[in-house]
């Protein structure tokens, strides 16, 4: 099928840009972060109410890429995607005793019949209750891994850092169910390995540490962190013995509890981007999530819970990788990999090679499916549009400029991350991008 594909044009893109503001002191410095400022200024997100945001088209494109990476890794471990309801009966949280632990952070709603619900921050109860309603469940149906990617809600006292500590956020949450603790442990390790693969694909340095189980409960917990000075967790990472733990667990002694190492860079700040728990029966028992045992008796399932902060990963990656006024996305999450800048209206190139930008768009779009944007705001100078492209953080900028009128035509390609520019023929340009661009695997094969 050779259907004509839509041309993605900057002139049509909903990206409300703020002008570059240098050295302006933000109002709430302690509540603001680099990623928040960049994402607001560059029209990636807009705030709706404290801790609640509109995700604009570029954010959604990036989130879709992250979702695709997660979905592929989840398919590899035989996890199945579902959507749990946002509203969870309060009585389920009463049965597990959790409602009183986290009461002040819950958004609660009532229906017209006075039924009580919470806007779910997490779905252990909902997932356990789902299985409890299906009886009898044969042992043959396990292990079972169900996950979703959806909006979650937490009534933060002090929302801050944009998407990083929001009241409404996007989380990927997975719940595993196994027949016994040994099998549950194997599932736990398998999911943690999948999470490590996801973080490696994103390409931001991360650390996996021992974590506290907190009000979630269970026997084992791990956290995944991006290291950043605005991170709100303290991480102990020992270079001598390899012990890595949240300081809440390791103790605030400024030395490694295993080997006594007391290097001064032992403790770092981390942004928690993933958290896993081996829960055991904490939720399955009170909610009757059982399978049918050998003697037809009901046996409680062993559960695990695994969260990935999807919207937080996006913000944290920008936080860690960006420059003061320019976003740097992980290559695999850039909203578009390539932007083509066409000549300014009325310029020499404009009359000489008028059709070249669209021709290049079609060529590159054929190789890098859906990864190319054409900046056709031709009333603006090329320089102004290159600046916007760098601020927005597209990895490769192709400029149809004065050298495009030479024979053979040469195009300028700016490799933004490496701060390099090259003048290449059309064929050389395609080769160069195929060799360098992270998203070539997304090219059309179907
Ligand atoms: Zn150590």
Boltz pocket constraint, residues with backbone or C-beta under 6 A from the ligand:
constraints:
  - pocket:
      binder: B
      contacts: [[A, 238], [A, 239], [A, 240], [A, 241], [A, 242], [A, 243], [A, 256], [A, 257], [A, 258], [A, 259], [A, 260], [A, 261]]
      max_distance: 6.0
